[in-house]
Amino acid sequence: MARWGMVIDLNKCTGCTSCVTACRTENNIPNVGPEEAQKGRAMNWMEIVTEYEGEYPNIKVTHIPRPCFHCEDAPCVVVCPVHATFINEDGLVGQVYYRCIGCRYCMNACPYTAKCFNYTKPIVPEAYEPLLNPDVTQRMSGVVEKCSFCHHRLAHAKDLARFEERELRESDYQTACGESCPTNAITFGDLDNTNHEVHHNMHSNRAFRLEEGLGTEPKVYYLKKEDK
């Protein structure tokens, strides 16, 4: 079984938020409006965290894209009382929306704040309905939602490989954020497959994982930003 993961090169990330926009469009993430956003209820499955180091004028800026880390030992899975958060057959942390009761235990357990809560029913203007992705369900209010590594794309890739009677190729499955990145800062694939670029990147001497000491075993790696 593949161990899908991601490596993000912080040297290449410019903080342009193309990945954030692509994620929103691909996964039908609703806009909550300025009033809800001011209450801390903005919804993003992918966010850019900007860190500043040093004193002006010698300031080092690092942009850190943060999706769900799909931890192998995910604390959100352990605390869910209704098994709405689970690790699926592809090793990804999935979310069953119709099973979720909105208790938000998983949000409290996640050390990466990778989940968001849908406080209101999404309202999509009629003119924008044709722009929705038909492969991704629209979530109702009162549920927790999160990055899925664009799992619907994996389902399509598996079906195509099965139809063509061949193995799944690295190029068959790509996340929306990785596909949209203009600097190719995001690589994605099977972490255990030595033929995949992501496997070599995760073994770089610049590779690290956020809060690795927690023991959650995240499947998202970063490449440190090098000093110039």
C-alpha positions in Angstrom: 0.0 0.0 0.0 1.3 3.5 -0.9 2.2 5.9 1.8 1.1 9.2 0.3 2.9 12.3 1.5 4.1 15.7 0.6 7.4 17.7 0.7 7.3 21.5 0.6 10.5 23.4 -0.3 10.6 26.6 1.7 13.3 27.9 -0.5 10.9 28.0 -3.4 7.7 29.1 -1.6 7.0 32.8 -2.3 3.8 32.9 -0.2 1.7 33.7 -3.3 -1.2 31.7 -2.0 -1.9 29.9 -5.3 -2.1 26.7 -3.3 -4.7 28.2 -1.0 -6.8 29.4 -3.9 -6.5 26.1 -5.8 -7.5 24.2 -2.6 -10.6 26.4 -2.1 -11.7 26.0 -5.7 -11.0 22.2 -5.9 -12.8 21.4 -2.7 -15.8 23.8 -2.7 -14.6 25.6 0.4 -17.2 28.3 1.3 -16.4 31.9 1.8 -17.9 32.9 5.2 -17.8 36.7 4.8 -16.0 39.4 6.7 -18.2 39.2 9.8 -17.7 35.5 10.4 -14.0 35.9 9.6 -13.6 38.5 12.3 -15.0 36.0 14.7 -12.2 33.6 13.7 -14.5 31.4 11.6 -12.7 31.7 8.3 -12.4 28.4 6.5 -9.2 27.2 4.8 -8.0 23.7 4.3 -4.6 25.1 3.4 -3.1 28.2 4.9 0.2 30.1 4.7 1.9 30.9 7.9 4.6 33.6 7.7 7.5 33.7 10.1 9.9 36.6 10.6 13.4 36.2 12.0 15.9 39.0 12.8 15.7 42.7 13.1 15.0 45.4 10.5 16.5 45.8 8.0 18.0 42.3 8.2 14.7 40.3 8.4 14.4 36.8 7.1 10.9 35.9 6.0 9.7 32.3 5.6 6.4 31.3 4.2 5.1 27.9 5.5 2.1 26.3 3.7 0.2 24.1 6.1 -2.3 21.5 4.9 -3.5 18.6 7.0 -0.4 16.5 7.8 -2.3 13.2 7.6 -0.4 11.9 10.6 0.3 8.1 10.9 -0.4 8.3 14.6 -3.2 10.9 14.3 -4.5 12.2 17.7 -7.7 13.4 16.0 -8.6 9.8 15.1 -8.2 8.6 18.7 -10.5 11.2 20.3 -13.4 11.1 17.8 -16.3 9.4 19.6 -18.2 8.5 16.5 -15.3 7.4 14.2 -16.1 10.3 11.8 -12.3 10.9 11.6 -10.5 7.7 10.6 -7.5 6.5 8.6 -8.7 5.1 5.3 -7.4 2.3 3.1 -4.9 4.6 1.5 -3.4 5.7 4.8 -4.9 9.1 4.7 -6.8 10.7 7.5 -10.4 10.9 6.2 -13.5 12.7 7.4 -17.0 11.3 7.2 -19.2 14.4 7.2 -22.5 12.6 7.7 -21.2 10.9 10.8 -19.7 14.0 12.4 -21.7 15.3 15.4 -19.7 18.6 15.6 -18.2 17.9 19.1 -14.8 19.3 17.8 -12.7 16.9 19.9 -10.6 16.3 16.9 -9.9 20.1 16.5 -8.8 20.3 20.0 -6.5 17.2 19.7 -4.9 18.4 16.4 -1.6 20.1 17.3 -1.4 21.7 13.8 -4.8 23.5 13.8 -5.4 21.8 10.4 -9.2 21.5 10.8 -12.0 24.0 10.6 -15.6 24.0 11.8 -18.5 24.8 9.5 -20.7 27.1 11.6 -23.2 28.0 9.0 -24.8 26.3 5.9 -22.8 27.4 2.8 -24.7 29.8 0.6 -23.6 29.6 -3.0 -25.1 32.3 -5.4 -26.8 30.6 -8.3 -24.4 32.2 -10.8 -21.5 30.4 -9.1 -23.1 26.9 -8.8 -21.6 25.8 -12.2 -18.2 26.5 -10.8 -18.5 24.0 -8.0 -16.5 20.8 -8.3 -19.0 17.9 -8.8 -16.5 15.4 -7.4 -16.5 17.0 -3.9 -19.6 17.1 -1.7 -20.7 20.4 -0.2 -20.6 20.1 3.6 -23.5 21.0 5.8 -23.3 23.2 8.9 -22.2 21.8 12.2 -19.4 19.5 10.9 -15.6 19.6 10.9 -13.8 19.6 7.6 -10.2 19.3 6.5 -7.7 18.7 3.7 -8.1 15.3 2.2 -5.0 15.3 -0.1 -7.6 15.6 -2.8 -8.6 12.0 -2.3 -11.2 12.2 -5.1 -8.3 12.6 -7.5 -6.8 9.4 -6.2 -10.1 7.6 -6.8 -10.0 8.8 -10.4 -6.4 7.8 -10.9 -7.0 4.3 -9.5 -10.0 3.8 -11.8 -7.9 4.9 -14.8 -5.1 2.6 -13.9 -7.5 -0.3 -13.4 -9.2 0.4 -16.7 -5.8 0.5 -18.5 -4.7 -2.6 -16.6 -1.5 -1.1 -15.2 0.1 0.1 -12.0 -0.6 3.6 -10.7 2.0 6.0 -11.9 3.5 9.0 -10.0 2.1 11.4 -12.5 -1.5 10.0 -12.2 -2.2 11.5 -8.8 -1.4 15.1 -7.8 -3.0 17.4 -5.3 -4.6 20.7 -6.4 -2.1 22.7 -4.3 0.9 21.0 -5.8 -0.4 21.2 -9.3 -1.1 25.0 -9.0 2.3 26.0 -7.4 4.1 28.2 -9.9 7.5 27.5 -8.3 7.0 23.7 -8.0 7.7 24.1 -4.2 5.2 21.2 -3.5 6.1 17.6 -4.5 3.7 14.8 -3.8 3.7 11.0 -4.1 4.5 7.7 -2.4 7.0 8.3 0.4 8.1 4.7 0.3 8.5 4.5 -3.5 12.2 5.0 -4.3 11.2 6.1 -7.9 9.1 9.0 -6.7 10.7 12.5 -6.3 9.0 13.0 -3.0 10.9 10.0 -1.6 14.2 11.5 -2.4 13.2 15.0 -1.1 12.1 13.6 2.3 15.6 12.2 2.7 17.3 15.5 2.0 19.6 16.9 4.6 17.3 19.9 4.7 14.2 17.8 5.5 12.3 18.3 8.7 8.7 17.9 10.1 6.8 20.3 12.2 6.4 19.4 15.9 8.0 16.0 15.2 8.7 15.5 18.9 5.0 15.0 19.5 5.2 11.5 17.9 2.3 12.1 15.5 4.4 11.0 12.5 3.1 13.6 10.0 3.4 12.7 6.3 4.2 16.3 5.3 7.9 17.2 5.2 9.6 20.6 4.7 12.9 21.5 3.3 14.6 24.2 5.3 15.1 27.6 3.9 18.8 28.1 3.2 20.6 31.3 4.2 21.7 33.4 1.3 
